[in-house]
Amino acid sequence: MNTRRISLILMIFLQSGCQLGCISLTPFETILDTIPADEFVQIDGQCVHIERKGTGEPLILLHGFGGSTFTFNKVMDGLADSFDVIAIDLNAFGYTERPTGTLPYTPRGQAQLVTAVMDKLDIESAHMLGHSYGAGIALLLAAETPARARSLVLVDGIAPRSSSSTVSPLLLPFVSALVQAFIVNEKTVRDALSASVHDPDTITEEMVHGYFDRIRVEGLSRGIEGLLGAANGEPINFDYANVSQPALIIWGEHDQVIPITIGEEMNAALPDSMLIRFTDSGHLPMDEEPEKFIQTVADFLSE
């Protein structure tokens, strides 16, 4: 089947999906008008959203795939009692302006965004806490720019990688539109969150809207195209042996998204690490056991 015919089929599906109801996107100008100006930094003309609280040694928070600074809403204040906490919305997520192109959406592009924010805030080095996809970004940054990372807290995470993709670059706009029409909706977000926790009562309407409202932002299609295009990029041959910083690994024992066996393998591979199991959590221990999470992180970093 040739590309033209595939494109026609995709367009028919897309039109059908929009007839069923496409989500409305929040204009980025509205975001800028409603979010405090001090929550944005300018990086080469791009508006990057951050949340910053507390004083002390700097602690960078990096969310997972589909997350945002909202991921840390239950633990931000508690961590800010001991640290200068900076949560960053990565490219394609949250209230950060979606750039064009593919490079910003690769793991290295995301790591470069983090170090650019640090430069903007005059932070030479910081503790790095990454959840899921964000843990991979923290690991990559620690391995390739070790002077910027004092230590690591890796929460239900994965190693940085570029996955193989079979999507033709010519079809990226259509696939992006299909994802936006059929997959990105409130029900999908609720289902994904429900699959990520051990206790279903953890999921509230506030939590669902907190995640969904930060997805349905103008530039969504650029973000999806960028992430899909980044998956076609050069594979990352990551070696845990290149990570010299001390690392705390936190894992929910009931994680059905990334099983704890991955955490055990990560702990065995890292030169200087310890694994702490959260017995009442799934993939989101910061939501299911926030007080234990805050104390565990603070104890580790204070050492």
MIBA-538505 format. One record per residue (C-alpha): x, y, z. Coordinates in Angstrom, 3 decimals. Example, Ala and Ser with C-alpha at 12.3 -4.5 7.8 and 13.67 -1.06 7.14 Angstrom:
2
px / py / pz
12.300 / -4.500 / 7.800
13.670 / -1.060 / 7.140
This chain:
303
px / py / pz
0.000 / 0.000 / 0.000
1.534 / 3.350 / -1.028
1.929 / 6.398 / 1.185
-0.830 / 8.327 / -0.591
-3.383 / 5.598 / 0.052
-2.328 / 5.253 / 3.698
-2.654 / 9.010 / 4.115
-6.194 / 8.921 / 2.667
-7.233 / 6.145 / 5.061
-5.760 / 7.993 / 8.016
-7.606 / 11.166 / 7.051
-10.928 / 9.275 / 6.909
-10.309 / 7.836 / 10.382
-9.308 / 11.265 / 11.650
-12.472 / 12.910 / 10.344
-14.552 / 10.171 / 11.953
-12.764 / 10.696 / 15.249
-13.351 / 14.448 / 15.216
-17.039 / 13.881 / 14.487
-17.130 / 11.835 / 17.688
-15.524 / 14.748 / 19.514
-11.962 / 16.064 / 19.435
-10.661 / 17.581 / 22.642
-10.320 / 21.341 / 22.855
-6.841 / 22.695 / 23.494
-6.003 / 25.574 / 25.798
-4.326 / 28.382 / 23.821
-0.785 / 28.984 / 25.005
-1.546 / 32.685 / 25.391
-4.204 / 31.712 / 27.933
-1.612 / 29.666 / 29.806
0.709 / 32.671 / 29.928
-2.148 / 34.897 / 31.141
-3.230 / 32.554 / 33.952
0.038 / 31.065 / 35.260
2.287 / 33.408 / 37.295
5.069 / 34.877 / 35.160
7.740 / 33.766 / 37.643
6.888 / 30.144 / 36.804
8.359 / 30.551 / 33.320
11.936 / 30.886 / 32.149
12.965 / 31.794 / 28.626
15.326 / 29.308 / 26.958
16.312 / 30.445 / 23.445
12.889 / 31.997 / 22.964
10.973 / 29.024 / 24.388
8.772 / 29.451 / 27.472
9.679 / 26.659 / 29.887
7.432 / 26.097 / 32.877
8.919 / 25.410 / 36.298
7.721 / 25.408 / 39.890
10.204 / 26.446 / 42.562
9.849 / 26.341 / 46.331
12.023 / 26.184 / 49.425
15.623 / 26.910 / 50.302
18.737 / 24.803 / 50.687
20.609 / 22.573 / 48.276
18.934 / 22.497 / 44.840
16.781 / 19.478 / 44.016
15.520 / 19.072 / 40.430
12.283 / 17.094 / 39.926
11.698 / 15.415 / 36.543
8.296 / 13.907 / 35.834
7.428 / 10.793 / 33.853
5.876 / 10.331 / 30.406
2.534 / 12.119 / 30.256
3.248 / 13.864 / 33.559
4.195 / 17.397 / 34.540
5.119 / 19.367 / 37.622
1.685 / 18.293 / 38.903
3.145 / 14.807 / 39.378
4.867 / 16.098 / 42.516
2.000 / 18.137 / 43.947
1.709 / 15.983 / 47.096
5.420 / 16.050 / 47.937
6.628 / 19.430 / 46.674
5.923 / 21.355 / 49.878
7.393 / 18.655 / 52.105
10.609 / 18.474 / 50.096
10.774 / 22.281 / 50.065
11.132 / 22.217 / 53.863
14.695 / 20.983 / 53.326
15.657 / 21.854 / 49.747
15.454 / 24.430 / 46.992
13.065 / 22.361 / 44.853
12.714 / 23.028 / 41.124
10.170 / 20.951 / 39.188
10.456 / 21.254 / 35.389
7.912 / 20.527 / 32.671
9.866 / 18.661 / 29.991
9.351 / 19.187 / 26.260
5.892 / 17.973 / 25.105
4.493 / 18.065 / 28.632
2.813 / 20.380 / 31.111
2.832 / 24.107 / 30.507
6.165 / 24.205 / 28.662
5.839 / 25.627 / 25.159
6.017 / 22.827 / 22.573
8.962 / 23.463 / 20.225
9.148 / 22.346 / 16.611
11.474 / 19.638 / 15.352
12.621 / 16.350 / 16.796
15.829 / 17.019 / 18.746
14.159 / 18.660 / 21.782
12.115 / 15.497 / 22.323
15.019 / 13.039 / 22.361
16.428 / 11.973 / 25.747
19.500 / 14.126 / 25.114
17.310 / 17.047 / 24.070
15.370 / 16.740 / 27.324
18.597 / 16.574 / 29.344
19.827 / 19.700 / 27.556
16.604 / 21.464 / 28.526
17.265 / 20.602 / 32.181
20.826 / 21.922 / 32.136
19.663 / 25.055 / 30.272
17.140 / 25.735 / 33.038
19.877 / 25.207 / 35.620
22.089 / 27.695 / 33.788
19.242 / 30.209 / 33.681
18.778 / 29.850 / 37.441
22.551 / 29.955 / 38.130
22.553 / 26.408 / 39.499
25.883 / 24.727 / 38.874
24.913 / 21.308 / 40.243
21.856 / 19.782 / 41.877
20.382 / 16.589 / 43.231
18.266 / 14.951 / 40.513
14.981 / 13.178 / 41.235
13.365 / 11.514 / 38.246
10.178 / 9.495 / 38.005
9.703 / 6.845 / 35.292
10.717 / 8.488 / 31.966
12.212 / 11.337 / 33.987
14.515 / 8.894 / 35.770
16.035 / 8.016 / 32.405
16.683 / 11.690 / 31.714
18.311 / 12.071 / 35.141
20.517 / 9.029 / 34.514
21.612 / 10.304 / 31.114
22.417 / 13.739 / 32.497
24.388 / 12.226 / 35.381
26.412 / 9.994 / 33.062
27.162 / 12.547 / 30.339
27.464 / 15.740 / 32.402
28.444 / 14.384 / 35.848
29.401 / 17.785 / 37.269
25.737 / 18.867 / 37.070
24.324 / 16.013 / 39.196
25.257 / 15.634 / 42.876
23.151 / 12.547 / 43.458
20.195 / 10.666 / 42.007
16.788 / 9.612 / 43.259
15.253 / 7.228 / 40.723
11.555 / 6.468 / 41.177
10.049 / 3.504 / 39.297
12.279 / 4.455 / 36.387
13.866 / 3.229 / 33.204
17.248 / 3.714 / 31.584
17.409 / 6.359 / 28.834
16.713 / 4.898 / 25.442
15.564 / 5.685 / 21.932
12.934 / 3.144 / 20.980
12.670 / 1.873 / 17.429
9.740 / 3.304 / 15.458
8.303 / 2.202 / 12.144
6.349 / 5.412 / 11.522
7.451 / 7.087 / 8.317
8.384 / 10.756 / 8.774
5.825 / 11.554 / 6.048
3.063 / 10.021 / 8.166
3.993 / 11.667 / 11.473
1.416 / 14.488 / 11.150
-1.381 / 11.997 / 10.458
-0.401 / 9.629 / 13.273
-0.141 / 12.599 / 15.614
-3.636 / 13.723 / 14.614
-4.990 / 10.198 / 15.167
-3.435 / 10.034 / 18.624
-4.958 / 13.404 / 19.472
-8.380 / 12.409 / 18.137
-8.700 / 8.901 / 19.577
-6.279 / 8.486 / 22.487
-5.809 / 11.821 / 24.246
-8.967 / 12.241 / 26.299
-10.071 / 12.341 / 29.903
-11.093 / 8.670 / 30.007
-7.700 / 7.514 / 28.742
-5.950 / 9.610 / 31.381
-8.201 / 8.225 / 34.121
-7.618 / 4.652 / 32.951
-3.845 / 5.190 / 32.790
-3.779 / 6.595 / 36.312
-5.932 / 3.738 / 37.608
-3.490 / 1.241 / 36.119
-0.616 / 3.079 / 37.816
-1.743 / 2.828 / 41.442
-2.160 / 0.027 / 43.958
-5.059 / 1.663 / 45.816
-7.828 / 2.808 / 43.422
-9.049 / 5.347 / 45.992
-5.889 / 7.328 / 45.239
-7.486 / 8.484 / 41.979
-9.582 / 11.622 / 42.418
-11.211 / 13.975 / 39.936
-8.688 / 16.644 / 40.922
-5.861 / 14.238 / 40.063
-7.371 / 13.301 / 36.684
-7.913 / 16.939 / 35.730
-4.477 / 17.880 / 37.063
-2.880 / 15.526 / 34.540
-5.335 / 16.021 / 31.671
-5.433 / 19.822 / 31.750
-1.656 / 19.910 / 31.319
-1.858 / 17.638 / 28.276
-4.587 / 19.483 / 26.381
-2.400 / 22.509 / 25.661
-1.854 / 24.229 / 22.318
1.068 / 22.588 / 20.522
-0.039 / 19.069 / 21.477
0.381 / 17.826 / 17.896
3.932 / 19.249 / 17.744
4.771 / 17.397 / 20.936
3.348 / 14.103 / 19.686
5.146 / 14.433 / 16.348
8.365 / 15.316 / 18.138
8.175 / 12.306 / 20.450
7.311 / 9.959 / 17.583
10.145 / 11.394 / 15.502
12.570 / 11.114 / 18.421
11.806 / 7.394 / 18.579
13.398 / 7.110 / 15.138
16.611 / 8.631 / 16.472
20.002 / 7.125 / 17.110
19.831 / 4.413 / 19.811
21.372 / 5.262 / 23.173
23.807 / 2.650 / 24.401
23.566 / 3.488 / 28.075
25.976 / 1.957 / 30.584
25.098 / 2.178 / 34.284
28.812 / 1.903 / 35.069
29.200 / 5.494 / 33.839
27.031 / 6.800 / 36.684
29.343 / 7.630 / 39.583
26.876 / 9.531 / 41.772
25.217 / 7.892 / 44.782
21.704 / 6.806 / 43.847
18.565 / 6.045 / 45.802
16.090 / 3.814 / 43.965
12.477 / 3.996 / 45.129
9.999 / 1.472 / 43.759
6.380 / 0.598 / 44.380
6.173 / -3.151 / 44.954
2.851 / -3.313 / 43.109
4.023 / -1.407 / 40.033
2.286 / -2.918 / 36.997
3.766 / -0.354 / 34.581
7.458 / -0.999 / 35.245
7.858 / -4.073 / 37.478
10.135 / -3.960 / 40.487
12.426 / -6.527 / 38.862
13.657 / -3.618 / 36.702
14.489 / -1.728 / 39.876
16.386 / -4.729 / 41.216
18.396 / -4.944 / 37.990
19.085 / -1.205 / 38.122
20.267 / -1.500 / 41.724
22.613 / -4.344 / 40.816
24.035 / -2.446 / 37.832
24.647 / 0.973 / 39.408
28.033 / 1.344 / 41.151
26.670 / 3.125 / 44.251
22.969 / 2.604 / 44.913
20.342 / 1.357 / 47.328
16.805 / 0.159 / 46.639
13.884 / 0.963 / 48.927
10.563 / -0.765 / 48.331
7.271 / 1.012 / 48.951
4.973 / -1.814 / 49.973
1.678 / 0.055 / 49.535
2.405 / 1.661 / 46.162
2.199 / 1.010 / 42.462
3.878 / 3.215 / 39.850
3.127 / 6.451 / 41.739
4.614 / 6.195 / 45.256
4.682 / 9.995 / 45.596
0.873 / 9.896 / 45.391
0.213 / 6.731 / 47.392
2.747 / 7.166 / 50.218
3.700 / 10.852 / 50.102
4.865 / 11.241 / 53.704
7.124 / 8.196 / 53.493
8.368 / 9.455 / 50.129
9.329 / 12.871 / 51.515
11.095 / 11.399 / 54.532
12.946 / 8.757 / 52.520
14.239 / 11.303 / 50.004
15.178 / 13.837 / 52.692
17.055 / 11.223 / 54.746
19.034 / 10.045 / 51.720
19.964 / 13.504 / 50.474
20.874 / 14.784 / 53.931
23.542 / 12.089 / 54.137
